[in-house]
Amino acid sequence: MNETNVTLTCLNCAQPETNVPLVALRYAGQQRWVCSRCLPVLIHHPERLGNKLGDGPILPAAEID
């Protein structure tokens, strides 16, 4: 097995996995990581992420009933 020493970081704040818990996500065929502090931004204000999610369309904010 070939292991690499890559430290994963949050797509929004760039905090490394050694400082904050990261959650994996896939969007537009690409894997990204978001920390537990930035997860609410992804859910409620994804437009604030700009192109940090990749080449897919910018998502609208979630509608809350």
Contacts in CASP RR format, 6 or more apart in sequence:
PFRMAT RR
TARGET T0000
AUTHOR 0000-0000-0000
METHOD contacts of the structure
MODEL  1
MNETNVTLTCLNCAQPETNVPLVALRYAGQQRWVCSRCLPVLIHHPERLG
NKLGDGPILPAAEID
7 16 0 8 1.000
7 17 0 8 1.000
7 18 0 8 1.000
8 16 0 8 1.000
8 17 0 8 1.000
8 22 0 8 1.000
8 33 0 8 1.000
9 15 0 8 1.000
9 16 0 8 1.000
9 17 0 8 1.000
9 22 0 8 1.000
9 33 0 8 1.000
10 20 0 8 1.000
10 22 0 8 1.000
10 33 0 8 1.000
10 34 0 8 1.000
10 35 0 8 1.000
10 37 0 8 1.000
10 38 0 8 1.000
11 32 0 8 1.000
11 33 0 8 1.000
11 34 0 8 1.000
11 38 0 8 1.000
11 49 0 8 1.000
11 52 0 8 1.000
11 53 0 8 1.000
12 34 0 8 1.000
12 35 0 8 1.000
12 38 0 8 1.000
12 41 0 8 1.000
12 42 0 8 1.000
12 49 0 8 1.000
12 52 0 8 1.000
13 35 0 8 1.000
13 37 0 8 1.000
13 38 0 8 1.000
15 35 0 8 1.000
15 37 0 8 1.000
17 33 0 8 1.000
20 35 0 8 1.000
20 36 0 8 1.000
20 37 0 8 1.000
21 35 0 8 1.000
21 36 0 8 1.000
22 33 0 8 1.000
22 34 0 8 1.000
22 35 0 8 1.000
22 36 0 8 1.000
23 33 0 8 1.000
23 34 0 8 1.000
23 35 0 8 1.000
23 36 0 8 1.000
23 39 0 8 1.000
24 31 0 8 1.000
24 32 0 8 1.000
24 33 0 8 1.000
25 31 0 8 1.000
25 32 0 8 1.000
25 33 0 8 1.000
25 34 0 8 1.000
25 42 0 8 1.000
26 32 0 8 1.000
27 53 0 8 1.000
27 54 0 8 1.000
27 56 0 8 1.000
28 53 0 8 1.000
28 54 0 8 1.000
28 55 0 8 1.000
28 56 0 8 1.000
30 54 0 8 1.000
30 55 0 8 1.000
32 52 0 8 1.000
32 53 0 8 1.000
32 54 0 8 1.000
34 42 0 8 1.000
41 48 0 8 1.000
41 49 0 8 1.000
42 49 0 8 1.000
43 62 0 8 1.000
44 61 0 8 1.000
44 62 0 8 1.000
45 61 0 8 1.000
46 53 0 8 1.000
46 58 0 8 1.000
46 59 0 8 1.000
46 60 0 8 1.000
46 61 0 8 1.000
47 58 0 8 1.000
47 59 0 8 1.000
47 60 0 8 1.000
47 61 0 8 1.000
49 58 0 8 1.000
50 58 0 8 1.000
51 58 0 8 1.000
53 59 0 8 1.000
END
